[in-house]
Amino acid sequence: MKVEVEAIEGCKRRLAVEAPADIVQQEWERAYVRVQKQARLPGFRKGYVPRSLVKLHFADDVRREVAEHLIPDIYRRAISEARLDPVNEPDLQEVKLEEGAPLSFVAVVEVKPAIELGEYRGVEVQHAPTPVVDEEVDATIERMREEQAQFRVVDRPAGPGDLLVVDYRLTFEGHEPSSQTGYQFIVGDKTVLPEIDEAVVGMRAGEERQVPFRFADDHRRKELRGRRGSATVKLVEVKEKVLPALDDEFAKSLGEFASLAGLRAEVRKQLEARREHDERRALQEKVVDAVLAEHHFTVPDAMVGRHVAHQIEHARASMRQQGLDPDRVPWDYDKLVTDLRPGAEKGVRRALLLEAIAARESIAPADVDVDAELEKIAQASQRPLPAVRRMMEKSGDLEELRRGLRDRLTLELLVGHAKIRA
């Protein structure tokens, strides 16, 4: 078999492949046997159509059988012989497949770049961790008070922060009117049209107002962008937010806290733990960015495309978890792909560079570390550990888990040798 490899643009490789006629003819003979077993013609039982008639009446079926079995096999042999590890399916071109003649085709594939590692130990970064301050503790506790807030009906004009109950009717260009009774929203939370948010301030229960509005030019629904309309809003109730007193009783209501001081101490502890985690992640990213800046290489478009597709699917899955149907959302996929591509390209460069450094340093997670991660997953999913392992091996997630642990160890190496300036 002949295999010629040519490097073309970026990470693309062009394989010109030719398989000898005898190998092709062997597959043709096997294809005749397979097709003959299934062939039907008037006057013949299934499987007993003569070879000459199979050639005459089922030539396309035979050729399709040969192509489906032979081309993938020859392609696999070719990339093995060329010692290539493609990251995408081949783009097959110039395929020549005839009985009694050599098979030839061109396969264009992408491969991971050969990264020439430079200096990655001892890169310099600036990083000064910020401590948790009293104001952050106060703000967190204030949010906790907000979560425990209650609303009581008041007889006064509506103002910012009030919870309003309204009946409304919307009419706008090109659509049937829509209405709802008992709709609730908080003034100033930007959950309704800005014109309505402004118009309700100063209204009393029982009042009704006509409010002209215009949908924003970047509205999530394309068909509504820039359209004008009118809203009839009737205010049913005004409810005032009442926050719990900031005292020991409030602390006790949140759990096992004997006092407000105990609550503050626990909040600070949690904030510091989260800050430490975030600071570590931020430092890792700075170090990786510094290492990336010292290494220049192209990345396969196929890997970038998969990264973008994964992010889009993650967004769709997140919508489904919120009870929304992503197929009912007018996605602007062209814009989305354009916006996501720079980040995806950086993500691929990051992954490839960490992989190259891990290979240079012979970094690999120990079996005990993999088992510990699997145990966490088993406990969280309440499934037996062997079942979780089998499931992850089958889906390929176990290998992904190993890569994640390997990258974590590689990041620890880079951070451990980095020169950090405050």
matplotlib code that plots the C-alpha trace (Angstrom):
import matplotlib.pyplot as plt

x = [0.0, 1.2, 0.7, 2.0, 1.5, 1.6, 1.3, -1.1, -2.5, -2.5, -3.0, -4.3, -2.6, -3.3, -3.0, -2.8, -3.5, -3.4, -4.3, -3.1, -5.6, -5.3, -6.6, -9.4, -10.4, -10.5, -13.0, -15.0, -15.2, -16.4, -19.0, -20.3, -20.9, -22.7, -24.9, -25.6, -27.0, -29.6, -30.3, -33.8, -34.8, -37.9, -37.4, -34.6, -34.8, -33.2, -29.5, -29.4, -29.1, -26.1, -23.0, -23.4, -26.8, -25.7, -23.0, -25.7, -28.5, -26.8, -23.6, -24.4, -25.1, -21.8, -19.8, -21.5, -20.6, -17.0, -16.8, -18.4, -16.0, -12.8, -12.3, -12.6, -10.2, -7.6, -8.0, -7.2, -4.2, -3.0, -3.1, -1.4, 1.4, 1.7, 1.7, -1.1, -3.7, -6.5, -8.8, -11.7, -13.3, -11.5, -12.7, -12.4, -11.7, -10.7, -12.0, -11.3, -12.8, -13.2, -13.2, -9.8, -8.0, -6.2, -8.2, -7.0, -8.3, -7.2, -8.1, -7.7, -7.6, -6.5, -4.0, -2.8, 0.0, 3.6, 4.3, 7.9, 8.0, 10.0, 10.3, 7.3, 8.9, 9.5, 7.2, 6.6, 3.1, 1.6, -0.9, -2.0, -4.7, -7.4, -8.6, -12.3, -13.3, -16.1, -18.2, -18.4, -19.6, -22.2, -23.3, -23.7, -25.8, -27.9, -28.6, -29.7, -32.0, -33.4, -34.1, -36.1, -38.0, -41.8, -44.2, -47.2, -50.0, -49.8, -52.2, -49.8, -48.3, -46.0, -42.3, -39.0, -38.6, -42.3, -43.9, -46.9, -49.8, -51.2, -53.6, -52.4, -53.2, -50.6, -51.3, -48.5, -47.9, -48.5, -49.6, -52.8, -53.3, -52.2, -53.3, -52.7, -54.3, -52.5, -49.1, -46.4, -43.1, -40.8, -40.4, -36.9, -35.9, -36.0, -38.3, -40.9, -40.6, -38.8, -41.7, -44.0, -41.5, -41.4, -45.1, -46.2, -44.2, -46.6, -49.7, -52.2, -54.2, -57.2, -55.5, -55.2, -52.7, -52.1, -48.4, -46.8, -43.7, -41.1, -39.3, -35.5, -33.5, -31.7, -34.7, -34.2, -37.1, -36.2, -39.8, -40.3, -37.2, -38.1, -41.9, -44.1, -47.2, -49.4, -50.0, -53.0, -51.9, -54.2, -52.6, -54.3, -52.1, -48.9, -46.8, -44.0, -40.9, -40.3, -36.8, -36.3, -34.4, -30.7, -30.4, -29.7, -33.2, -32.6, -29.3, -31.2, -33.8, -31.2, -29.8, -27.6, -26.4, -26.6, -26.1, -25.5, -21.8, -21.8, -23.5, -21.0, -18.1, -19.5, -20.2, -16.7, -15.3, -17.3, -16.3, -12.7, -12.8, -14.5, -12.0, -9.1, -10.5, -11.2, -7.8, -6.1, -8.1, -7.2, -3.5, -3.6, -5.1, -2.5, 0.3, -1.2, -1.7, 1.9, 3.0, 0.7, 2.3, 5.6, 4.3, 2.9, 1.1, -2.0, -4.9, -7.2, -10.4, -12.2, -11.3, -12.3, -15.6, -16.3, -15.5, -18.0, -20.6, -20.1, -20.7, -23.9, -25.2, -24.3, -26.4, -29.3, -29.1, -29.1, -32.3, -33.9, -33.0, -34.8, -37.9, -37.4, -37.5, -34.3, -35.9, -38.5, -35.7, -34.7, -31.0, -28.7, -26.2, -23.9, -23.4, -23.2, -20.4, -18.5, -18.8, -17.7, -14.9, -12.1, -12.7, -12.9, -9.7, -7.9, -9.5, -8.1, -4.6, -4.7, -5.6, -3.0, -0.3, -1.1, -1.1, 2.3, 3.8, 2.3, 3.9, 7.3, 7.0, 5.5, 2.6, -0.3, -2.9, -2.3, -5.0, -5.7, -6.6, -8.8, -10.6, -11.1, -12.8, -15.0, -16.0, -17.2, -19.2, -20.7, -21.7, -23.2, -25.2, -26.0, -24.8, -22.3, -18.7, -18.3, -21.4, -20.2, -16.8, -18.4, -20.7, -17.9, -15.6, -18.4, -19.2, -15.5, -16.1, -13.4, -10.7, -12.0, -11.8, -8.2, -7.4, -8.9, -6.8, -3.7, -4.3, -4.8, -1.4, 0.2, -1.3, 0.1, 3.5, 3.4, 2.1, 4.6, 7.5, 6.1, 7.6, 4.7, 5.0, 2.5]
y = [0.0, 3.5, 6.4, 9.9, 12.6, 16.3, 19.1, 21.8, 24.8, 24.9, 21.4, 19.8, 16.8, 15.4, 11.7, 10.2, 6.5, 3.7, 0.0, -2.7, -4.4, -7.8, -6.4, -4.6, -7.7, -9.8, -7.4, -7.4, -11.2, -10.9, -8.3, -10.6, -13.3, -11.0, -9.5, -12.9, -14.2, -11.4, -11.1, -11.7, -12.1, -13.6, -17.3, -17.7, -18.4, -15.9, -16.5, -18.6, -15.8, -16.6, -14.5, -13.3, -11.9, -10.4, -8.5, -7.4, -6.4, -5.6, -3.9, -0.8, -2.8, -4.7, -1.5, 0.1, -3.0, -2.7, 1.0, 0.6, -2.1, -1.5, 2.3, 2.6, -0.3, 1.1, 4.5, 3.0, 1.2, 4.4, 6.6, 3.9, 3.6, 7.4, 7.5, 10.1, 10.6, 12.6, 14.7, 14.6, 12.4, 12.4, 14.5, 11.9, 13.2, 11.8, 8.3, 5.8, 2.4, -0.1, -3.9, -5.4, -2.0, -0.4, 1.7, 5.3, 8.3, 11.4, 12.0, 15.4, 15.3, 17.5, 16.5, 17.9, 20.4, 19.4, 21.8, 22.7, 23.3, 26.3, 27.6, 26.8, 26.5, 29.8, 32.1, 35.4, 36.6, 39.3, 38.1, 39.7, 37.8, 40.0, 39.2, 39.0, 42.3, 43.1, 44.8, 41.5, 39.7, 42.4, 42.2, 38.4, 38.6, 41.4, 39.1, 36.4, 38.9, 39.7, 36.0, 35.9, 39.1, 39.1, 41.4, 43.0, 44.9, 48.7, 51.6, 54.0, 54.8, 52.2, 52.8, 51.1, 47.7, 47.2, 43.9, 44.8, 42.7, 43.9, 43.0, 43.9, 43.8, 44.2, 45.2, 45.6, 45.6, 42.4, 40.3, 39.4, 41.2, 39.3, 39.7, 38.3, 38.8, 38.7, 39.2, 40.0, 41.8, 44.0, 47.6, 48.2, 44.5, 45.0, 42.0, 44.0, 46.5, 49.6, 51.8, 49.8, 49.8, 53.6, 54.1, 52.2, 54.3, 56.6, 54.5, 53.3, 50.1, 50.4, 52.8, 52.1, 53.5, 53.4, 53.0, 53.2, 51.0, 49.9, 46.5, 46.9, 46.4, 43.5, 41.7, 38.0, 37.4, 38.6, 39.2, 41.7, 43.8, 47.5, 46.9, 49.4, 48.8, 49.8, 48.3, 48.8, 48.2, 48.1, 48.0, 45.5, 45.5, 47.2, 45.1, 46.5, 44.5, 43.8, 42.6, 40.5, 42.3, 41.7, 40.1, 36.7, 35.5, 36.0, 34.0, 31.2, 31.1, 30.2, 27.1, 26.0, 29.5, 30.6, 34.2, 36.8, 36.7, 32.9, 33.5, 36.2, 33.9, 31.1, 33.5, 34.8, 31.2, 30.2, 33.4, 32.8, 29.2, 30.4, 33.2, 30.9, 28.6, 31.5, 33.0, 29.6, 29.4, 33.0, 32.3, 29.1, 31.0, 33.8, 31.2, 29.3, 32.6, 33.4, 30.0, 30.3, 33.6, 31.9, 29.2, 29.9, 27.2, 26.7, 24.6, 22.3, 23.9, 20.6, 20.8, 24.4, 23.6, 20.8, 23.1, 25.6, 22.9, 21.7, 25.2, 25.6, 22.2, 23.1, 26.3, 24.3, 21.7, 24.5, 25.9, 22.5, 22.2, 25.5, 24.1, 26.0, 24.5, 25.6, 24.7, 27.5, 30.1, 32.0, 31.3, 33.3, 30.5, 32.4, 35.2, 32.7, 30.8, 34.0, 35.2, 31.8, 31.0, 33.2, 31.6, 28.1, 28.6, 29.6, 26.7, 24.2, 25.9, 25.6, 21.9, 21.0, 22.8, 21.2, 17.8, 18.5, 19.6, 16.5, 14.3, 16.0, 15.7, 12.2, 13.4, 10.9, 10.5, 7.6, 4.9, 5.7, 9.3, 8.1, 5.7, 8.5, 10.7, 7.7, 7.2, 10.8, 10.3, 7.1, 8.6, 11.7, 9.5, 6.8, 4.1, 1.2, 2.1, -0.8, 0.3, 3.9, 2.7, 0.5, 3.3, 5.8, 3.4, 2.8, 6.4, 7.6, 9.8, 7.8, 8.9, 12.4, 12.1, 11.0, 13.9, 16.3, 14.9, 15.0, 18.7, 19.5, 18.0, 19.8, 23.1, 22.4, 21.9, 25.2, 27.2, 25.6, 26.8, 30.2, 33.4, 35.3, 39.0, 40.8]
z = [0.0, -0.9, 1.5, 0.9, 3.5, 2.7, 5.3, 4.1, 5.9, 9.7, 11.2, 8.0, 6.4, 3.0, 2.6, -0.9, -0.5, -3.0, -2.2, -4.6, -7.0, -5.3, -1.9, -3.7, -5.6, -2.4, -1.0, -4.2, -4.0, -0.4, -1.4, -4.2, -1.6, 0.8, -1.9, -3.5, -0.2, -0.1, -3.8, -5.2, -8.8, -10.4, -11.0, -8.4, -4.7, -2.3, -2.2, -5.5, -8.1, -10.3, -10.0, -13.6, -12.9, -9.6, -11.6, -14.0, -11.7, -8.4, -9.5, -7.4, -4.3, -4.7, -5.2, -2.2, -0.1, -1.2, -0.5, 3.0, 4.1, 2.2, 2.3, 6.1, 6.5, 4.1, 5.7, 9.2, 7.8, 6.1, 9.2, 11.2, 8.6, 8.5, 12.3, 12.4, 15.0, 13.3, 15.5, 13.0, 10.4, 7.0, 4.1, 1.3, -2.2, -5.6, -4.7, -7.5, -6.9, -9.7, -9.8, -10.7, -10.3, -7.4, -4.9, -4.6, -2.6, -0.9, 2.8, 4.3, 8.1, 11.0, 13.6, 16.9, 16.4, 17.3, 20.1, 20.6, 24.3, 25.5, 29.1, 31.2, 34.7, 36.5, 34.5, 36.3, 37.2, 39.4, 41.9, 45.2, 47.0, 48.5, 52.0, 53.0, 54.6, 57.0, 54.3, 52.4, 55.5, 56.0, 52.4, 52.5, 55.7, 54.1, 51.2, 53.7, 55.3, 51.8, 51.2, 54.5, 53.7, 53.8, 51.9, 53.5, 51.8, 52.3, 51.3, 49.7, 46.2, 44.8, 44.9, 44.1, 45.9, 46.3, 45.1, 42.9, 41.8, 38.5, 35.7, 32.3, 28.6, 25.9, 22.3, 19.7, 16.0, 14.1, 17.1, 18.9, 22.2, 25.3, 28.9, 32.4, 35.8, 39.1, 37.6, 40.3, 39.9, 42.1, 41.0, 39.7, 39.2, 35.5, 35.0, 33.0, 30.2, 31.4, 30.4, 32.7, 35.5, 35.4, 34.9, 38.0, 40.4, 42.3, 41.3, 44.0, 44.2, 41.9, 39.5, 35.8, 33.2, 29.5, 28.8, 25.3, 24.9, 22.4, 22.4, 22.5, 19.3, 20.8, 22.3, 22.6, 20.2, 16.8, 15.6, 18.5, 18.0, 17.6, 17.6, 19.3, 21.4, 24.3, 27.7, 30.0, 33.5, 36.5, 40.0, 42.2, 45.3, 46.7, 49.0, 51.1, 51.8, 55.5, 56.5, 59.7, 62.5, 62.5, 65.9, 67.6, 66.8, 63.0, 63.3, 65.2, 62.4, 59.8, 61.5, 64.4, 65.4, 68.9, 68.1, 65.4, 66.2, 65.5, 62.2, 61.2, 62.1, 59.9, 57.0, 57.2, 57.2, 54.1, 52.3, 53.1, 51.8, 48.6, 48.2, 48.6, 45.9, 43.6, 44.2, 43.4, 40.2, 39.2, 39.9, 37.8, 34.9, 35.1, 35.1, 32.2, 30.3, 30.9, 29.6, 26.6, 25.8, 25.4, 23.0, 19.6, 17.6, 15.5, 16.7, 14.7, 13.6, 14.3, 18.0, 18.2, 16.6, 19.0, 21.9, 20.6, 20.1, 23.6, 25.0, 23.0, 24.1, 27.7, 27.4, 25.9, 28.7, 31.3, 29.7, 29.9, 33.6, 34.1, 32.4, 29.2, 25.7, 23.9, 20.5, 21.1, 21.5, 18.3, 18.5, 16.3, 15.8, 13.4, 16.0, 18.8, 17.1, 16.3, 19.9, 21.3, 18.9, 20.5, 24.0, 22.4, 20.6, 23.8, 25.6, 23.0, 23.1, 26.9, 26.8, 24.1, 26.0, 29.3, 27.5, 26.0, 29.4, 31.1, 28.5, 28.9, 32.7, 32.7, 34.7, 35.2, 38.0, 40.3, 40.4, 44.0, 43.0, 40.2, 42.6, 45.1, 42.4, 41.4, 45.0, 45.2, 42.1, 43.4, 46.7, 45.0, 42.6, 45.2, 42.9, 43.5, 42.7, 40.2, 38.3, 38.1, 36.8, 34.1, 33.0, 32.8, 30.9, 28.4, 27.8, 27.7, 30.8, 32.8, 30.3, 30.6, 34.4, 34.1, 31.8, 34.3, 37.1, 34.9, 34.0, 37.7, 38.6, 35.7, 36.9, 40.4, 38.8, 36.9, 39.9, 42.2, 40.0, 39.0, 40.3, 41.9, 42.5, 44.7]

ax = plt.figure().add_subplot(projection="3d")
ax.plot(x, y, z, "-o")
ax.set_aspect("equal")
plt.show()
